[in-house]
Amino acid sequence: MDFTRFPRLPLLDLPSPIEPLDGLGRHLGGSLNGVRLFVKRDDLARFGIGGNKLRKLEFLLGAARAEGADTVITVGAIQSNHARLTAAAAARSGFACELFLTRSVPRSTDAYTRSGNRLLDDVFGATVHELPAEADSLGHAEARAEELRAAGRRVYVFPSGGSSPVGCLGYAACAAEILVQAEATSLDLAQIVVPNGSCGTHAGLAAGLRASGRDPRLAKSYAVLETADRARAITLDKANATLSLLAPDAALAADDILIDGAHRGSGYGIPTEEMLDAVRLLARTEGLLLDPVYSGKAFAGLLHDVRAARYPAGAAVLFVMTGGVPGLFAYPEVMAG
Ligand SMILES: Cc1ncc(COP(=O)(O)O)c(C=O)c1O
């Protein structure tokens, strides 16, 4: 797959490493039913505390630069990792950055409203506009972009999670990267697992797998924002839009998109007991940090499925560590202990 025809602003040291979860394996022993768990370290980064959004931002900021933009605007929840990394990458690359953040998660603690990602948005120098839960953040962002354009600025707007077809290219490229790494180490992967929020990470992987001639069902996600049905429909749309940039004659169907919605709990950003257990377990056996909103719930789902023997003994499963560490500091009242 050729990604060189897309403008790209390098932000990462790629490929990100793939590592076995030996400490977790020793701790859980037989309850893993012989499944071999690996992580892809998309949480490692040179700046901004890292996370999956940097792969999307390489293509989004590449497109912004190619269009001559001087300002980027994006949207998200108050504790959005995408917003924080957009602010960090914009600062590093010389763009002004504005964020429209909605109070969509029903939490009003100081830690949630002021610490974690929200604090870092300010530290990275972004201009932040906070909006009520029900506000149309993208509408506000577009209106602000028009206002800035009228004043002579060149503005590029990214949607929630950076999950436009251009942003999703980041995870199509990641799929190709994983296939090369697996081949080089003779790792026969049974599954690549990711969290599903704005659907772009899974969509990019599915598109990249299909464009590489592989089964898109090698990728699986656990929904943490939408219900499984809605996430499947959105992911399919985004995957096909991304695929049209890579292999215009190919298309994915609904059953190419594997999504499990059973570990979302009572809603986006609302902690579950199994998420807390998963975050602590990986921290205490590997020294690795999941996050409370995305990867914690997805890893809990993966552990549940491995314990329920959904994979045969000997299967190799790769979990993509998507970052989100600052989110831990937004939930001290449930994370401590
Ligand atoms: C830490 C983390 N993991 C996973 C995701 C999910 O990625 P996507 O929005 O592409 O589905 C996000 C998205 O916000 C995230 O911040």
The ligand as an SDF file (V2000), in Angstrom:
LIG
                    3D

 16 16  0  0  0  0  0  0  0  0999 V2000
   -7.0490    6.6450   24.3720 C   0  0  0  0  0  0  0  0  0  0  0  0
   -8.0000    6.3920   23.2530 C   0  0  0  0  0  0  0  0  0  0  0  0
   -8.1570    5.1270   22.8330 N   0  0  0  0  0  0  0  0  0  0  0  0
   -9.0170    4.8210   21.8320 C   0  0  0  0  0  0  0  0  0  0  0  0
   -9.7790    5.8030   21.2230 C   0  0  0  0  0  0  0  0  0  0  0  0
  -10.7520    5.3890   20.1680 C   0  0  0  0  0  0  0  0  0  0  0  0
  -10.3880    5.7530   18.8860 O   0  0  0  0  0  0  0  0  0  0  0  0
  -11.4790    6.1680   17.8250 P   0  0  0  0  0  0  0  0  0  0  0  0
  -12.0760    7.4590   18.2880 O   0  0  0  0  0  0  0  0  0  0  0  0
  -10.7290    6.2800   16.5720 O   0  0  0  0  0  0  0  0  0  0  0  0
  -12.5160    5.0840   17.7910 O   0  0  0  0  0  0  0  0  0  0  0  0
   -9.6340    7.1320   21.6110 C   0  0  0  0  0  0  0  0  0  0  0  0
  -10.4460    8.1690   20.9660 C   0  0  0  0  0  0  0  0  0  0  0  0
  -10.7450    9.2000   21.3880 O   0  0  0  0  0  0  0  0  0  0  0  0
   -8.7210    7.4390   22.6590 C   0  0  0  0  0  0  0  0  0  0  0  0
   -8.5530    8.7000   23.0830 O   0  0  0  0  0  0  0  0  0  0  0  0
  1  2  1  0
  2  3  1  0
  2 15  2  0
  3  4  2  0
  4  5  1  0
  5  6  1  0
  5 12  2  0
  6  7  1  0
  7  8  1  0
  8  9  2  0
  8 10  1  0
  8 11  1  0
 12 13  1  0
 12 15  1  0
 13 14  2  0
 15 16  1  0
M  END
$$$$
